[in-house]
Amino acid sequence: MSPSLLRSAPRHFLDCASWQESVSDTFVPLEVSAVFPARFRNSVAVDSLGWMQVCELRSSAQRVRRSKLLADRSEAPGYKVTLQLAGRSEIRQSGRSALLVPGEWSIYDTTRPYEVEVDDGAHFLVMQVPGKHFDAWQSFMQNAVARSFSARQGCGRMAMDLLRVALTEHGHLSESASRDAANAVLQMMGLDISERAGAQAEQDQAELRQAQLRRVQQHILENLHDPALSPAAAAAAFRMSRRYLYNLFALASTTPADFILSARLERCRDTLCDAAQAARPIGDIAYRYGFSDAARFSHAFRKRFGVSPSEYRRQGRPG
């Protein structure tokens, strides 16, 4: 059994109902269900470090749920930080899931629904942090919840090592020193969140832009037959500015206009090579893929592939 970190004596619970009542009073109202009710064993010790409440829990397998109904009743913003000491637990919020093993920590927002699934033999610390203390990192919090952070390196290790030492030395700290220690722990956690969640936010934004680019490209490929297809029309279809559209296509090192032209020319080229289309007039092929001017089509085709459309058809292969 991993050693205890808090000096206060733990309270023990042998049934899920009394445990649910206790954790709802200690933290926020929660729904708790035991995975194995017949061998339910839980304990909690409660202490504080300055303004920060710290709880040490040992748990049998259970599921904890903060429903939308309960979350909507929240009176004040707040966060819970979990540091896994032994066993495993999984935190789910905002469509994400963080599986914590010893040496990892995570954070979740008590004003929004969440779920926690705890394995048998789990041992962890839970810190309650009023929302106002995370104001400096508020722009990162949406991307921080339900993600796993390491307590083995970097700012995360500094935060959690300082927390352990402060809890051990709590009896020798003045009230002022305890508050300063809590502030220092929070500062290191905030730095870890800003570095990790800030990088994640940039990655998420890049993935969003790539997804938007793919959707616009697919829209263009499905509408090559429309002579009115243009960068302006594509931007209007997706309710984005032309500038934003051009920035998206810069990710593929091209422009919307060149992508449209290239796609049309490639479809025409493929059709010219198709033996089943050998009798089809070249003008019809050009018109089928959005070219309304035969001379413009022929000029663009020769510029792109080095030969005229008729020469290309005679060759029956790329030049």
Sine and cosine of phi, psi and omega as CSV:
sin_phi,cos_phi,sin_psi,cos_psi,sin_omega,cos_omega
0.00,0.00,0.74,-0.67,0.00,-1.00
-0.93,0.37,0.57,-0.82,-0.08,-1.00
-0.93,0.38,0.44,-0.90,0.03,-1.00
-0.98,0.20,0.50,-0.87,0.00,-1.00
-0.95,-0.30,-0.41,0.91,-0.01,-1.00
-1.00,-0.08,0.55,-0.84,-0.01,-1.00
-0.99,0.13,-0.39,0.92,-0.05,-1.00
-0.94,0.33,0.53,-0.85,-0.03,-1.00
-0.95,0.30,0.68,-0.73,0.00,-1.00
-0.98,0.21,0.45,-0.89,0.17,-0.99
-0.99,-0.17,0.64,-0.77,-0.08,-1.00
-0.94,-0.35,0.57,-0.82,-0.04,-1.00
-0.72,-0.69,0.72,-0.70,-0.03,-1.00
-0.91,-0.41,-0.01,1.00,0.06,-1.00
-0.66,-0.75,0.51,-0.86,-0.13,-0.99
-0.93,0.37,-0.55,0.83,-0.06,-1.00
-0.90,0.44,-0.74,0.67,0.01,-1.00
-0.93,0.36,-0.55,0.84,0.04,-1.00
-0.91,0.42,-0.69,0.72,0.03,-1.00
-0.87,0.50,-0.67,0.74,0.02,-1.00
-0.89,0.46,-0.65,0.76,-0.03,-1.00
-0.93,0.37,-0.74,0.67,-0.04,-1.00
-0.93,0.36,-0.51,0.86,0.05,-1.00
-0.92,0.39,-0.56,0.83,0.07,-1.00
-0.97,0.26,-0.62,0.79,-0.06,-1.00
-0.96,0.27,-0.67,0.75,-0.05,-1.00
-0.95,-0.30,-0.97,-0.23,0.06,-1.00
-0.69,-0.72,0.35,-0.94,0.01,-1.00
-0.81,0.58,0.77,-0.64,-0.09,-1.00
-0.66,-0.75,0.37,-0.93,0.18,-0.98
-0.97,-0.26,0.77,-0.64,-0.06,-1.00
-0.79,-0.61,0.70,-0.71,0.10,-0.99
-0.73,-0.69,0.70,-0.72,-0.01,-1.00
-1.00,0.09,0.67,-0.74,0.07,-1.00
-0.96,0.29,-0.65,0.76,0.03,-1.00
-0.80,-0.60,0.99,0.10,-0.11,-0.99
-0.83,0.55,-0.55,0.84,-0.08,-1.00
-0.93,0.37,-0.40,0.92,0.01,-1.00
-0.83,-0.55,0.65,0.76,0.02,-1.00
-0.96,0.29,0.83,-0.56,0.03,-1.00
-0.61,-0.79,0.90,-0.44,0.02,-1.00
-0.69,-0.73,0.47,-0.88,0.10,-0.99
-0.57,-0.82,0.46,-0.89,0.02,-1.00
-0.59,-0.81,0.71,-0.71,0.14,-0.99
-0.89,-0.46,0.66,-0.75,-0.09,-1.00
-0.85,-0.53,0.73,-0.68,0.04,-1.00
-0.56,-0.83,-0.06,-1.00,0.04,-1.00
-0.60,-0.80,0.47,-0.88,0.11,-0.99
-0.80,-0.60,0.99,-0.15,-0.11,-0.99
0.88,0.47,-0.82,-0.57,-0.01,-1.00
-0.99,0.10,-0.13,0.99,-0.11,-0.99
-1.00,-0.08,0.85,-0.52,0.12,-0.99
-0.99,0.14,0.73,-0.68,0.00,-1.00
-0.83,-0.56,0.78,-0.63,0.03,-1.00
-0.86,-0.50,0.65,-0.76,0.06,-1.00
-0.93,-0.37,0.85,-0.52,-0.09,-1.00
-0.86,-0.51,0.64,-0.77,0.21,-0.98
-0.86,-0.51,0.77,-0.64,-0.24,-0.97
-0.68,-0.73,0.57,-0.82,0.25,-0.97
-1.00,0.03,0.10,-1.00,-0.10,-1.00
-0.88,0.47,0.77,-0.63,-0.03,-1.00
-0.33,-0.94,0.26,-0.97,0.07,-1.00
-0.85,-0.53,0.75,-0.66,-0.02,-1.00
-0.89,-0.46,0.70,-0.72,-0.07,-1.00
-0.70,-0.72,0.76,-0.65,0.15,-0.99
-0.96,-0.29,0.99,-0.12,-0.09,-1.00
-0.95,0.32,0.26,-0.97,0.05,-1.00
-0.88,0.48,-0.62,0.78,0.01,-1.00
-0.87,0.50,-0.70,0.71,0.01,-1.00
-0.94,0.34,-0.65,0.76,-0.02,-1.00
-0.90,0.43,-0.58,0.81,-0.01,-1.00
-0.91,0.40,-0.30,0.95,0.01,-1.00
-1.00,0.04,0.03,1.00,-0.05,-1.00
-0.85,0.53,0.74,-0.68,-0.02,-1.00
-1.00,-0.02,-0.50,0.87,-0.05,-1.00
-0.60,-0.80,0.58,-0.81,0.02,-1.00
-0.91,0.42,0.56,-0.83,0.01,-1.00
-0.23,-0.97,0.28,-0.96,0.01,-1.00
-0.75,-0.66,0.45,-0.89,0.15,-0.99
-0.89,-0.46,0.71,-0.70,0.03,-1.00
-0.91,-0.41,0.79,-0.61,-0.01,-1.00
-0.92,-0.39,0.79,-0.61,0.11,-0.99
-0.93,-0.38,0.89,-0.45,-0.04,-1.00
-0.99,0.16,0.81,-0.58,0.00,-1.00
-0.97,-0.25,-0.56,0.83,0.04,-1.00
-0.42,-0.91,0.38,-0.92,-0.02,-1.00
0.94,0.35,-0.30,-0.95,-0.03,-1.00
-0.69,-0.72,0.44,-0.90,0.15,-0.99
-0.54,-0.84,0.45,-0.89,-0.02,-1.00
-0.82,-0.58,0.78,-0.62,-0.02,-1.00
-0.93,-0.36,0.75,-0.66,0.00,-1.00
-0.81,-0.58,0.80,-0.60,0.06,-1.00
-0.31,-0.95,0.55,-0.84,0.07,-1.00
0.82,0.57,0.59,0.81,0.04,-1.00
0.97,0.26,0.15,0.99,0.03,-1.00
-0.89,-0.46,0.27,-0.96,0.01,-1.00
-0.65,-0.76,0.72,-0.69,0.04,-1.00
-0.85,-0.53,0.90,-0.43,0.07,-1.00
-1.00,-0.06,0.91,-0.42,-0.08,-1.00
-0.99,-0.17,0.74,-0.67,0.15,-0.99
-0.89,-0.45,0.21,-0.98,-0.03,-1.00
-0.79,0.61,0.73,-0.68,-0.02,-1.00
1.00,-0.07,0.19,0.98,0.05,-1.00
-0.80,-0.60,0.43,-0.90,0.03,-1.00
-0.68,-0.73,0.33,-0.94,0.00,-1.00
-0.51,-0.86,0.18,-0.98,-0.04,-1.00
-0.69,-0.73,0.55,-0.84,0.08,-1.00
-0.56,-0.83,0.41,-0.91,-0.13,-0.99
-1.00,-0.06,0.85,-0.52,-0.05,-1.00
-0.98,0.22,-0.17,0.99,0.02,-1.00
-1.00,0.03,-0.02,1.00,0.03,-1.00
-0.80,-0.60,0.40,-0.91,-0.01,-1.00
-0.87,0.50,0.56,-0.83,0.11,-0.99
-0.42,-0.91,0.25,-0.97,0.06,-1.00
-0.71,-0.71,0.59,-0.81,0.08,-1.00
-0.76,-0.65,0.80,-0.61,0.06,-1.00
-0.91,-0.41,0.84,-0.54,-0.14,-0.99
-0.91,-0.41,0.72,-0.70,0.05,-1.00
-0.99,0.13,0.29,-0.96,0.12,-0.99
-0.85,0.53,0.63,-0.78,0.07,-1.00
0.97,0.24,0.30,0.95,0.00,-1.00
-0.96,0.27,0.60,-0.80,0.03,-1.00
-0.67,-0.74,0.85,-0.53,-0.06,-1.00
-0.42,-0.91,0.33,-0.94,0.13,-0.99
-0.98,-0.20,0.61,-0.79,0.10,-1.00
-0.82,-0.58,0.84,-0.55,0.04,-1.00
-0.95,-0.31,0.75,-0.67,0.07,-1.00
-0.99,-0.17,0.83,-0.56,-0.07,-1.00
-0.84,-0.54,0.90,-0.43,0.08,-1.00
-0.83,0.56,0.60,-0.80,-0.09,-1.00
-0.83,0.56,-0.56,0.83,-0.06,-1.00
-0.88,0.47,-0.44,0.90,-0.02,-1.00
-0.96,0.29,-0.30,0.95,0.03,-1.00
-0.98,-0.19,0.23,0.97,-0.04,-1.00
-0.83,0.56,-0.61,0.80,-0.05,-1.00
-0.91,0.41,-0.38,0.93,-0.04,-1.00
-0.91,-0.42,0.31,0.95,-0.12,-0.99
-0.85,0.53,-0.58,0.81,-0.04,-1.00
-0.92,0.40,-0.30,0.95,-0.01,-1.00
-0.99,-0.16,-0.21,0.98,-0.20,-0.98
-0.92,0.39,-0.56,0.83,-0.01,-1.00
-0.86,0.51,-0.60,0.80,0.00,-1.00
-1.00,0.02,-0.06,1.00,-0.06,-1.00
-1.00,-0.06,-0.52,0.85,-0.12,-0.99
-0.91,0.41,0.57,-0.82,0.04,-1.00
0.83,0.56,0.64,0.77,0.18,-0.98
-0.83,-0.55,0.52,-0.85,0.02,-1.00
-1.00,-0.01,0.71,-0.71,0.06,-1.00
-0.88,-0.48,0.57,-0.82,-0.02,-1.00
-0.99,0.10,0.70,-0.71,0.14,-0.99
-0.98,-0.20,0.26,0.97,-0.04,-1.00
-0.97,-0.25,-0.16,0.99,-0.05,-1.00
-0.42,-0.91,0.31,-0.95,0.10,-0.99
0.88,0.47,-0.47,-0.88,-0.05,-1.00
-0.90,0.44,-0.53,0.85,0.03,-1.00
-0.89,0.46,-0.67,0.75,0.04,-1.00
-0.92,0.39,-0.67,0.74,0.02,-1.00
-0.87,0.49,-0.66,0.75,0.00,-1.00
-0.90,0.44,-0.76,0.65,-0.12,-0.99
-0.98,0.22,-0.53,0.85,0.10,-0.99
-0.91,0.40,-0.67,0.74,0.04,-1.00
-0.89,0.45,-0.64,0.77,0.02,-1.00
-0.87,0.49,-0.72,0.69,-0.01,-1.00
-0.87,0.48,-0.72,0.70,-0.02,-1.00
-0.90,0.43,-0.69,0.72,-0.02,-1.00
-0.89,0.46,-0.63,0.78,0.02,-1.00
-0.92,0.39,-0.61,0.79,0.02,-1.00
-0.92,0.38,-0.62,0.78,-0.07,-1.00
-1.00,-0.09,0.18,0.98,-0.12,-0.99
-0.82,0.58,-0.62,0.78,-0.03,-1.00
-0.91,0.40,-0.29,0.96,-0.02,-1.00
-0.97,-0.24,0.10,1.00,-0.04,-1.00
-0.97,-0.24,0.64,-0.77,0.12,-0.99
-0.96,0.28,0.21,-0.98,0.02,-1.00
-0.87,0.50,-0.65,0.76,0.01,-1.00
-0.91,0.42,-0.68,0.73,0.00,-1.00
-0.91,0.42,-0.58,0.81,0.04,-1.00
-0.90,0.44,-0.67,0.74,0.03,-1.00
-0.89,0.45,-0.68,0.73,0.01,-1.00
-0.90,0.44,-0.60,0.80,0.03,-1.00
-0.91,0.41,-0.67,0.74,0.05,-1.00
-0.88,0.47,-0.65,0.76,0.03,-1.00
-0.89,0.45,-0.63,0.78,-0.01,-1.00
-0.92,0.39,-0.65,0.76,0.07,-1.00
-0.87,0.49,-0.72,0.69,0.00,-1.00
-0.89,0.46,-0.65,0.76,0.00,-1.00
-0.86,0.51,-0.69,0.72,0.00,-1.00
-0.93,0.37,-0.63,0.78,0.06,-1.00
-0.89,0.45,-0.69,0.72,0.00,-1.00
-0.88,0.48,-0.63,0.78,0.04,-1.00
-0.91,0.41,-0.66,0.75,0.03,-1.00
-0.89,0.45,-0.69,0.73,0.00,-1.00
-0.89,0.45,-0.71,0.70,-0.06,-1.00
-0.91,0.42,-0.61,0.79,0.01,-1.00
-0.94,0.34,-0.74,0.67,-0.05,-1.00
-0.97,0.26,-0.78,0.63,-0.06,-1.00
-0.94,0.33,-0.55,0.84,0.05,-1.00
-0.90,0.43,-0.68,0.73,0.06,-1.00
-0.91,0.42,-0.62,0.79,0.01,-1.00
-0.91,0.41,-0.63,0.78,0.02,-1.00
-0.88,0.47,-0.65,0.76,0.03,-1.00
-0.90,0.43,-0.66,0.75,0.02,-1.00
-0.90,0.43,-0.69,0.73,0.01,-1.00
-0.88,0.48,-0.64,0.76,-0.01,-1.00
-0.92,0.40,-0.64,0.77,0.03,-1.00
-0.90,0.43,-0.65,0.76,0.03,-1.00
-0.91,0.41,-0.60,0.80,0.04,-1.00
-0.89,0.45,-0.70,0.71,0.00,-1.00
-0.90,0.44,-0.63,0.77,0.04,-1.00
-0.89,0.45,-0.65,0.76,0.03,-1.00
-0.91,0.43,-0.65,0.76,0.04,-1.00
-0.89,0.45,-0.67,0.74,0.02,-1.00
-0.86,0.50,-0.70,0.72,-0.01,-1.00
-0.89,0.45,-0.62,0.78,0.01,-1.00
-0.91,0.41,-0.67,0.74,0.01,-1.00
-0.91,0.40,-0.68,0.74,0.02,-1.00
-0.87,0.49,-0.67,0.75,0.02,-1.00
-0.91,0.42,-0.64,0.77,0.06,-1.00
-0.86,0.51,-0.69,0.73,0.01,-1.00
-0.90,0.44,-0.72,0.69,-0.03,-1.00
-0.89,0.45,-0.49,0.87,0.00,-1.00
-0.99,0.13,-0.17,0.99,-0.08,-1.00
-0.80,-0.60,0.43,0.90,0.00,-1.00
-0.90,0.45,-0.41,0.91,-0.01,-1.00
-0.94,0.33,-0.27,0.96,-0.10,-1.00
-1.00,0.07,0.92,-0.39,0.00,-1.00
-0.87,0.50,-0.39,0.92,-0.03,-1.00
-0.99,0.12,-0.06,1.00,0.01,-1.00
-0.90,0.44,0.79,-0.61,-0.05,-1.00
-0.41,-0.91,0.19,-0.98,0.09,-1.00
-0.84,0.55,-0.66,0.75,0.00,-1.00
-0.90,0.44,-0.66,0.76,0.00,-1.00
-0.92,0.40,-0.64,0.77,0.02,-1.00
-0.91,0.41,-0.66,0.75,0.03,-1.00
-0.89,0.46,-0.67,0.74,0.00,-1.00
-0.91,0.41,-0.60,0.80,-0.01,-1.00
-0.89,0.46,-0.51,0.86,-0.03,-1.00
-0.95,-0.30,0.17,0.99,0.06,-1.00
0.80,0.60,0.74,0.67,0.06,-1.00
-0.77,-0.63,0.36,-0.93,0.01,-1.00
-0.96,0.27,0.37,-0.93,0.05,-1.00
-0.89,0.46,-0.58,0.81,0.01,-1.00
-0.88,0.47,-0.70,0.72,0.02,-1.00
-0.90,0.43,-0.63,0.77,0.03,-1.00
-0.87,0.49,-0.70,0.72,0.00,-1.00
-0.91,0.40,-0.57,0.82,0.06,-1.00
-0.91,0.42,-0.60,0.80,0.06,-1.00
-0.88,0.47,-0.74,0.68,-0.06,-1.00
-0.95,0.33,-0.34,0.94,0.10,-0.99
-0.90,0.43,-0.42,0.91,0.07,-1.00
-0.89,0.46,-0.45,0.89,0.03,-1.00
-0.98,-0.21,0.24,0.97,0.03,-1.00
0.84,0.55,0.67,0.74,0.05,-1.00
-0.51,-0.86,-0.07,-1.00,0.08,-1.00
-0.86,-0.50,0.34,-0.94,0.03,-1.00
-0.85,0.52,-0.66,0.75,-0.03,-1.00
-0.90,0.45,-0.68,0.73,-0.01,-1.00
-0.94,0.34,-0.55,0.83,0.04,-1.00
-0.90,0.43,-0.69,0.72,0.02,-1.00
-0.88,0.47,-0.74,0.67,-0.02,-1.00
-0.89,0.46,-0.71,0.71,-0.01,-1.00
-0.88,0.47,-0.68,0.73,-0.01,-1.00
-0.90,0.45,-0.67,0.75,0.03,-1.00
-0.90,0.43,-0.71,0.71,-0.01,-1.00
-0.90,0.44,-0.63,0.77,0.00,-1.00
-0.92,0.38,-0.61,0.79,0.06,-1.00
-0.91,0.42,-0.67,0.74,0.05,-1.00
-0.89,0.46,-0.69,0.72,0.01,-1.00
-0.87,0.50,-0.71,0.70,-0.01,-1.00
-0.89,0.45,-0.62,0.78,-0.01,-1.00
-0.93,0.36,-0.60,0.80,0.03,-1.00
-0.90,0.44,-0.45,0.89,0.02,-1.00
-1.00,0.07,-0.16,0.99,-0.09,-1.00
-0.99,0.15,0.89,-0.45,-0.03,-1.00
-0.87,0.49,-0.50,0.87,-0.01,-1.00
-0.94,0.34,-0.29,0.96,-0.01,-1.00
-0.95,-0.30,0.28,0.96,-0.13,-0.99
-0.89,0.45,-0.51,0.86,-0.03,-1.00
-1.00,0.00,-0.04,1.00,-0.07,-1.00
-0.99,0.17,0.76,-0.65,0.01,-1.00
-0.86,0.51,0.59,-0.80,-0.02,-1.00
-0.88,0.47,-0.59,0.81,0.02,-1.00
-0.88,0.47,-0.60,0.80,0.04,-1.00
-0.91,0.41,-0.63,0.78,0.01,-1.00
-0.90,0.44,-0.69,0.72,0.01,-1.00
-0.88,0.47,-0.69,0.73,-0.02,-1.00
-0.91,0.42,-0.60,0.80,-0.02,-1.00
-0.86,0.52,-0.52,0.85,-0.04,-1.00
-0.94,-0.34,0.51,0.86,0.25,-0.97
1.00,-0.08,-0.01,1.00,0.04,-1.00
-1.00,0.07,0.86,-0.52,0.01,-1.00
-0.99,-0.15,-0.12,0.99,-0.03,-1.00
-0.81,-0.59,0.90,-0.43,-0.07,-1.00
-0.91,0.42,-0.62,0.78,-0.02,-1.00
-0.92,0.40,-0.67,0.75,0.02,-1.00
-0.90,0.44,-0.65,0.76,0.03,-1.00
-0.88,0.48,-0.73,0.68,-0.04,-1.00
-0.88,0.47,-0.66,0.75,0.01,-1.00
-0.90,0.43,-0.71,0.71,-0.01,-1.00
-0.92,0.40,-0.60,0.80,-0.01,-1.00
-0.91,0.41,-0.72,0.69,-0.01,-1.00
-0.89,0.45,-0.64,0.77,-0.01,-1.00
-0.90,0.44,-0.61,0.79,-0.05,-1.00
-0.98,0.17,-0.65,0.76,-0.15,-0.99
-0.92,-0.40,-0.06,1.00,0.12,-0.99
1.00,0.05,-0.11,0.99,0.03,-1.00
-0.64,-0.77,0.27,-0.96,0.04,-1.00
-0.97,0.25,0.30,-0.95,0.03,-1.00
-0.84,0.54,-0.64,0.77,-0.02,-1.00
-0.93,0.37,-0.65,0.76,0.06,-1.00
-0.90,0.44,-0.64,0.77,0.00,-1.00
-0.89,0.46,-0.67,0.74,0.01,-1.00
-0.90,0.44,-0.65,0.76,0.00,-1.00
-0.90,0.44,-0.65,0.76,0.01,-1.00
-0.91,0.41,-0.59,0.81,0.00,-1.00
0.95,0.31,0.25,0.97,0.01,-1.00
-0.35,-0.94,0.26,-0.97,0.06,-1.00
-0.87,0.49,0.57,-0.82,0.03,-1.00
-0.95,0.30,0.00,0.00,0.00,0.00
